[in-house]
């Protein structure tokens, strides 16, 4: 049994190594990549928040229904929009919106959340250990290939902190230092440094990642549009951020309504997502993403019309996920699903959780190349035919 597991892991590693060396590599990180840090999943409204918003839930939804966090937020935003158009007071709706945003801000700050696995000493020492390890392995791709793209639907800053801890340059659509404003043209920039020769040649910096937060971030606020900040979107450090004083400044889109993704910055972020995965020889690795966002799914389904596109999914769930099951039933060789939820062993989470994937599936390209080199050398030194003839010769003697 243990040998079978090792064989499966090694097979997946070698397969993933091949895809990571394609020209166009994109990662889609969902809520499952922050679950081990204690960040909540918001497919359903958490019980403590549900009590506070029972009036609003009863107003917009049938009795005994289980709306998601986004469903309720959508209703509040839509209601606010209608009331503004009718010149009606929106103070009560804004209070409800603020409750939801305040809860999210408090519960998604991974600097303060409680780690799920208390026995994991690696997390105890560094809560971003697996995020950092994932990034380090991802950036081992050959330097002559295009930059890898990291897309996430998470509001939290787990990847942000991991990138900062590693000293990785990441292009996230914002420019400036003390006044970081959203400028979509930044995504078209790259980072180079001058060479050591007099010919003026430049070299591309190696540790650089393109980073897209598709649904916004805890660190984004809305400000007035100015010449220096034409889109009115600012990125700030959240360490000293007083949410109560700036309650109207947080940005969260309606992620389950496609029409809301037409506004900046979301239109620009989704344009880059679509453009990244429709390139020839592209692979999208979806980690901890449950395929519940229709507008993201539509883009992925469109990419599947391209013969050279590959979709790899690792998303652990204790129960069947119908969205992923639908993809599985297609029996498309371009869709690789690492799914342990439907096995007899429900505790088997070594491959499809984010931490399991990073430890056991994500290859260390340097290590894999070294192993392949050693194997090649040994085969040349001890060819199979020589070993056979040598053995038979000994027998004759």
C-alpha positions, -999 to 999 in steps of 0.1 A, spaced: 0 0 0 28 24 10 47 15 -22 16 23 -43 13 57 -27 49 64 -35 44 54 -70 14 76 -74 32 106 -60 62 101 -82 40 96 -113 21 129 -105 54 147 -99 69 137 -132 37 146 -150 35 180 -133 71 187 -141 64 183 -177 35 208 -175 55 233 -154 80 235 -182 54 247 -207 56 283 -220 24 295 -203 18 284 -167 -10 298 -146 -21 290 -111 -56 296 -98 -56 295 -60 -90 293 -42 -101 293 -5 -86 259 0 -51 273 -2 -57 294 30 -79 269 49 -50 254 68 -42 289 81 -77 292 96 -92 315 70 -129 308 65 -147 294 35 -177 316 28 -199 294 6 -224 296 35 -229 325 59 -211 317 91 -234 311 121 -222 340 142 -227 364 112 -260 348 103 -275 357 137 -265 394 131 -280 394 96 -312 373 102 -334 403 93 -316 408 59 -316 371 51 -354 368 58 -360 398 36 -342 385 5 -344 347 8 -371 321 14 -375 306 49 -349 279 58 -328 286 28 -290 286 31 -277 316 10 -239 320 6 -220 350 18 -218 363 -17 -255 358 -24 -265 380 5 -238 406 -3 -251 407 -39 -287 414 -27 -275 442 -4 -255 458 -32 -283 455 -57 -308 469 -33 -285 498 -25 -280 505 -62 -318 506 -68 -324 529 -38 -296 553 -49 -313 555 -84 -346 563 -66 -329 589 -44 -339 568 -13 -319 565 19 -294 537 20 -280 541 55 -295 508 68 -283 488 39 -248 504 43 -248 493 79 -255 457 69 -228 458 42 -204 472 68 -212 443 91 -204 418 64 -172 436 54 -161 440 90 -166 403 97 -146 394 65 -118 418 74 -115 404 109 -117 367 99 -96 367 68 -65 384 82 -42 353 82 -18 371 105 -44 366 133 -62 334 123 -57 301 142 -38 274 123 -59 243 118 -32 216 123 -16 223 156 7 193 152 24 207 121 56 220 134 65 237 101 34 259 103 41 266 140 75 279 130 63 298 99 26 299 91 34 307 55 58 278 51 37 260 24 29 292 5 66 300 4 76 265 -6 50 265 -34 63 298 -47 100 287 -45 91 255 -65 71 275 -90 99 299 -97 123 271 -105 109 271 -140 136 277 -167 143 315 -170 138 316 -207 100 309 -203 73 334 -197 66 346 -162 43 323 -143 9 339 -134 -6 335 -99 -44 342 -98 -63 340 -66 -99 345 -55 -89 350 -19 -92 383 -1 -65 374 24 -28 383 21 -12 349 26 5 349 -8 14 386 -3 32 378 29 49 347 15 62 367 -15 75 395 8 92 370 31 110 354 2 120 388 -13 102 380 -46 92 408 -69 56 405 -78 37 426 -104 2 431 -90 -12 460 -110 -2 487 -84 26 512 -87 41 537 -63 55 533 -28 38 556 -3 8 561 -26 2 528 -43 -25 532 -70 -40 507 -94 -27 511 -129 -35 481 -152 -6 489 -175 18 478 -148 9 442 -157 26 447 -190 59 457 -173 88 434 -165 119 437 -144 154 436 -159 189 446 -147 219 458 -167 246 433 -177 283 434 -169 294 442 -204 298 475 -222 274 464 -250 245 475 -230 227 442 -228 202 436 -200 193 405 -182 158 395 -170 155 393 -132 147 357 -123 125 359 -91 95 377 -105 58 366 -105 27 381 -120 1 382 -92 -37 389 -97 -63 391 -69 -95 384 -89 -120 393 -62 -101 421 -45 -81 422 -14 -82 432 23 -55 458 14 -76 476 -13 -96 507 -5 -116 531 -27 -106 567 -28 -114 597 -49 -102 596 -85 -73 620 -91 -47 626 -118 -23 604 -100 -49 577 -91 -73 577 -121 -92 546 -110 -96 556 -74 -82 524 -60 -54 523 -35 -34 496 -19 -24 500 18 -7 480 45 -34 466 68 -13 465 100 -25 499 112 -56 501 92 -87 512 112 -116 496 95 -142 514 117 -130 548 106 -129 539 69 -160 517 68 -170 528 33 -137 524 17 -133 486 14 -137 470 -20 -154 436 -25 -170 427 -57 -201 406 -62 -183 375 -72 -213 354 -82 -228 380 -106 -211 383 -139 -221 419 -146 -201 432 -116 -169 420 -132 -173 445 -160 -161 474 -138 -124 482 -130 -103 467 -116 -121 434 -121 -126 438 -158 -89 442 -162 -80 413 -139 -104 389 -157 -91 400 -191 -56 390 -180 -69 357 -166 -86 349 -199 -57 360 -220 -32 340 -200 -49 306 -203 -59 309 -240 -23 311 -251 -9 281 -270 6 253 -248 -10 267 -216 -17 249 -184 -39 261 -155 -34 245 -121 -64 250 -99 -56 246 -62 -83 247 -35 -108 262 -60 -142 246 -59 -156 258 -92 -185 277 -77 -178 311 -95 -196 311 -128 -177 339 -144 -143 321 -137 -157 288 -149 -169 303 -181 -134 315 -189 -119 281 -181 -146 263 -202 -137 286 -231 -100 277 -227 -110 240 -230 -119 247 -267 -82 251 -273 -66 216 -280 -33 224 -264 -48 237 -231 -45 215 -200 -64 219 -167 -51 203 -135 -73 203 -104 -64 196 -68 -92 204 -45 -99 183 -14 -135 180 -3 -149 154 22 -180 152 -1 -185 150 -38 -182 184 -56 -207 183 -84 -189 210 -104 -157 189 -104 -176 157 -110 -191 173 -141 -156 179 -154 -146 144 -145 -174 129 -165 -161 145 -196 -133 119 -197 -111 145 -213 -74 136 -212 -66 173 -209 -84 175 -176 -63 160 -148 -81 158 -114 -64 149 -82 -93 139 -61 -92 119 -29 -127 127 -17 -142 97 -34 -118 71 -21 -125 48 7 -99 64 29 -114 98 38 -83 107 58 -61 105 27 -53 141 21 -17 137 9 -23 149 -26 -53 172 -31 -51 196 -1 -29 226 -7 -3 215 19 -4 179 6 0 191 -30 29 213 -22 47 185 -2 39 155 -23 30 166 -58 46 199 -67 80 189 -80 113 204 -70 125 210 -105 162 212 -95 159 180 -75 140 162 -103 167 173 -129 195 161 -106 177 127 -101 172 124 -139 209 133 -145 221 106 -120 198 80 -136 210 88 -171 247 86 -160 242 53 -142 224 38 -173 253 49 -195 279 34 -171 259 2 -166 239 -5 -198 213 -32 -194 229 -54 -222 264 -52 -205 249 -62 -172 231 -91 -188 262 -103 -207 284 -99 -177 260 -119 -155 258 -147 -181 296 -147 -185 300 -152 -148 276 -181 -149 297 -198 -177 328 -195 -156 
